[in-house]
Each structure stands twice: as C-alpha cells, then as structure tokens.
C-alpha cells in the first residue's frame, strides 16, 4: 500500500517537473501569441491582426531556430507560412536540403 502512494507521488512530481517552462523568454512569446486566441478580425489590415501576425512570426522564427537550427527572418514570411514551414521541416528527410522548402513560399513583403 505504501509503495502505491510512493508511485503516485513520483508520477505527480515528474508530471509537474516536465511542465515547467525551460525559458522564460520563450514562455513570454507564447503568451503574446495566445493573447489573440479566439479573437476575430475585420481583415488583414486590422491593426489587431497585424500585431497578432507579428507576434506569431517572432514566436515561430524562434521555435524553428531552436528545433531545426534554421535561421529565418520574421519579416520574410507570414505567420501562417512559418507554421507550414515548420510542419514541412518535421516531415523532410534527413538528406533532403531545407532550401527546397523555402522556395515553395512567396516572400511576405
């Protein structure tokens, strides 16, 4: 019976340790993006949409650099293009060059 409680306590401790953010800066970028969750916009010229897209681009560029070691300019691609680029980088073969992925996306500005 005592072993059962030790096991439950250990699993709970491990769960909470795994959910601690590794970097406070990364967490603040994620929070900036999540602040826009559930909002609707009047169009792509809406100031709130532009600030959301800017926050999303910053977050995605940092995440792509951390996960794949690829440095991108946040002003080059839209936030949604960066989401697609990340998905394609996850799926690409190890011997496939990453440059072929970037050629599929038009420049944002």
Backbone torsions as a table, in degrees:
resi	resn	phi	psi	omega
1	UNK	NA	-40.0	179.5
2	UNK	-66.2	-36.3	179.5
3	UNK	-63.6	-35.0	179.3
4	UNK	-62.3	-44.4	-179.5
5	UNK	-69.9	-34.2	176.3
6	UNK	-65.2	-41.3	178.6
7	UNK	-65.2	-44.2	178.8
8	UNK	-63.1	-42.9	179.0
9	UNK	-65.1	-39.6	179.2
10	UNK	-65.0	-45.3	179.6
11	UNK	-62.9	-41.6	179.0
12	UNK	-63.8	-43.8	179.1
13	UNK	-63.1	-44.0	179.1
14	UNK	-63.2	-41.6	179.6
15	UNK	-59.6	-47.0	-178.9
16	UNK	-69.5	-33.1	178.1
17	UNK	-68.2	-33.9	-179.3
18	UNK	-73.8	-21.8	-178.3
19	UNK	-91.7	0.1	177.5
20	UNK	-75.1	126.4	-178.9
21	UNK	-64.7	140.3	-177.9
22	UNK	-74.7	-37.8	-177.0
23	UNK	-131.8	130.2	180.0
24	UNK	-67.4	-33.7	-179.9
25	UNK	-65.7	-42.6	177.9
26	UNK	-63.1	-38.1	179.4
27	UNK	-66.7	-38.0	179.5
28	UNK	-68.8	-36.1	175.5
29	UNK	-64.9	-42.3	178.3
30	UNK	-62.5	-40.7	179.1
31	UNK	-64.5	-38.3	178.4
32	UNK	-61.9	-38.9	179.0
33	UNK	-71.6	-42.0	-178.0
34	UNK	-69.6	-17.2	176.4
35	UNK	-62.3	-22.6	-177.9
36	UNK	-94.1	1.5	-176.8
37	UNK	-63.3	131.0	176.5
38	UNK	84.6	-1.8	180.0
39	UNK	-85.2	152.9	173.9
40	UNK	-116.8	154.6	-174.3
41	UNK	-126.5	152.7	-179.0
42	UNK	-78.4	-20.5	179.4
43	UNK	171.8	-176.7	-177.1
44	UNK	-76.3	-9.7	176.5
45	UNK	-94.3	-2.5	178.4
46	UNK	-61.8	128.8	-179.1
47	UNK	-58.7	-35.5	177.9
48	UNK	-66.6	-39.0	178.0
49	UNK	-65.6	-41.3	180.0
50	UNK	-63.4	-39.0	178.7
51	UNK	-71.8	-34.7	174.9
52	UNK	-63.5	-46.7	-179.3
53	UNK	-63.1	-38.3	177.7
54	UNK	-63.8	-44.7	178.6
55	UNK	-64.9	-40.3	178.4
56	UNK	-64.0	-42.7	179.5
57	UNK	-62.6	-44.9	179.4
58	UNK	-60.1	-45.4	-178.8
59	UNK	-64.3	-45.1	-176.7
60	UNK	-68.4	-38.8	178.1
61	UNK	-61.7	-42.5	179.5
62	UNK	-66.5	-42.3	-179.2
63	UNK	-67.6	-40.1	177.2
64	UNK	-64.1	-40.4	178.9
65	UNK	-65.1	-41.3	-179.7
66	UNK	-67.7	-41.6	-174.9
67	UNK	-82.1	-36.7	-171.9
68	UNK	-119.7	-7.7	179.3
69	UNK	73.1	18.6	-179.7
70	UNK	-101.1	124.5	179.9
71	UNK	-95.5	122.6	179.8
72	UNK	-123.6	155.0	175.7
73	UNK	-90.5	124.6	-177.2
74	UNK	-65.5	-17.1	-179.8
75	UNK	-87.1	-8.9	-176.3
76	UNK	-82.1	-37.6	-176.0
77	UNK	-122.0	153.8	175.5
78	UNK	-74.9	167.1	179.7
79	UNK	-62.2	-39.5	-179.3
80	UNK	-72.3	-32.3	173.8
81	UNK	-63.7	-39.2	179.2
82	UNK	-66.2	-34.7	174.9
83	UNK	-63.1	-42.1	178.3
84	UNK	-67.5	-40.1	179.0
85	UNK	-61.2	-43.1	178.6
86	UNK	-60.8	-43.4	179.6
87	UNK	-62.8	-40.6	179.4
88	UNK	-69.9	-35.3	177.0
89	UNK	-65.2	-33.7	176.9
90	UNK	-65.8	-34.1	-174.0
91	UNK	-91.0	-15.4	-174.0
92	UNK	-69.6	152.3	178.1
93	UNK	-75.3	155.0	-175.9
94	UNK	-64.6	-31.9	-179.3
95	UNK	-86.2	-8.5	-179.7
96	UNK	-79.1	131.5	179.1
97	UNK	-72.8	145.2	-178.8
98	UNK	-73.8	-20.0	-178.1
99	UNK	-61.6	-30.2	179.7
100	UNK	-65.4	-29.4	178.6
101	UNK	-69.2	-42.0	-175.6
102	UNK	-70.2	-24.2	179.5
103	UNK	-70.5	-19.7	-179.2
104	UNK	-76.9	-14.3	-174.0
105	UNK	-110.2	132.7	176.9
106	UNK	-72.1	155.1	177.2
107	UNK	-70.3	141.4	-174.3
108	UNK	-73.9	-43.5	-176.8
109	UNK	-126.1	NA	NA
